[in-house]
């Protein structure tokens, strides 16, 4: 259980870093480049949430 908790903490840290980088790229980069990189970051965050859902559903105990 402690291993699962550390995995969730690491995934949450990745999500925060990716979200911050996506917002910064949306503000700094010119129009379509910023939108593309922010959209890619959003898609990656969605995949991380999906993996967190399946990790939580997996009953290894």
C-alpha positions as CSV (number, residue, x, y, z in Angstrom):
1,X,0.0,0.0,0.0
2,X,2.9,2.4,0.7
3,X,4.3,1.7,-2.7
4,X,1.0,2.7,-4.3
5,X,0.9,5.9,-2.3
6,X,4.3,6.9,-3.5
7,X,3.3,6.2,-7.1
8,X,0.3,8.5,-6.7
9,X,2.4,11.2,-5.2
10,X,4.9,11.0,-8.1
11,X,2.1,11.0,-10.7
12,X,0.5,14.1,-9.0
13,X,3.8,15.9,-9.2
14,X,4.1,15.0,-12.9
15,X,0.6,16.3,-13.5
16,X,1.3,19.6,-11.8
17,X,4.6,20.1,-13.7
18,X,2.9,19.3,-17.1
19,X,0.0,21.6,-16.4
20,X,2.3,24.5,-15.5
21,X,4.5,23.9,-18.6
22,X,1.3,23.7,-20.8
23,X,0.1,27.0,-19.4
24,X,3.4,28.7,-19.8
25,X,3.7,27.4,-23.4
26,X,0.2,28.7,-24.1
27,X,1.1,32.2,-22.9
28,X,4.7,32.4,-24.3
29,X,4.7,30.7,-27.7
30,X,3.0,32.1,-30.7
31,X,-0.6,31.1,-31.5
32,X,-0.8,27.6,-33.0
33,X,2.4,26.4,-31.4
34,X,1.3,27.2,-27.9
35,X,-2.2,25.7,-28.5
36,X,-0.6,22.5,-29.9
37,X,1.8,22.0,-27.0
38,X,-0.9,22.9,-24.4
39,X,-3.3,20.4,-26.1
40,X,-0.6,17.7,-26.0
41,X,0.1,18.4,-22.3
42,X,-3.7,18.1,-21.7
43,X,-3.8,14.8,-23.5
44,X,-0.8,13.6,-21.4
45,X,-2.6,14.6,-18.2
46,X,-5.7,12.8,-19.3
47,X,-3.6,9.6,-19.8
48,X,-2.0,10.0,-16.4
49,X,-5.4,10.3,-14.8
50,X,-6.5,7.2,-16.7
51,X,-3.5,5.3,-15.4
52,X,-4.2,6.4,-11.9
53,X,-7.7,5.1,-12.2
54,X,-6.5,1.7,-13.3
55,X,-3.9,1.6,-10.6
56,X,-6.5,2.3,-8.0
57,X,-8.9,-0.3,-9.4
58,X,-6.1,-3.0,-9.4
59,X,-6.4,-5.1,-6.3
60,X,-3.0,-6.6,-5.6
61,X,-3.6,-7.2,-1.9
